[in-house]
Amino acid sequence: MLMQQTSIDAYESVNRGNNSMKDKVYDLITMAGVIHCEGVETILDGRHQSISASIRHLVKEGLVEDSGLKTRTTSGRKAILWQIVDQT
């Protein structure tokens, strides 16, 4: 799947430096055990586009996975609970 340059630029703009958004998302999922995207957005005070893109990149890197569990968002929709991939 090709990514638009604007999407790549936006992702890179929040994922530079030593404490990138992706790192913050990874650390939060590690601490939470399982959490949904909306929960990450709320805790990190992040925009949906940035948080969901960070989760997607972590999934593609094999660091985060769907836990198989679902929960409800504040709007009542089902949401995946994300977890860290067991590296053992």
Summary of the structure (lengths in Angstrom):
residues: 88
radius of gyration: 12.9
end to end distance: 30.3
largest distance: 36.6
contacts: 216
relative contact order: 0.18
helix: 49%
strand: 19%
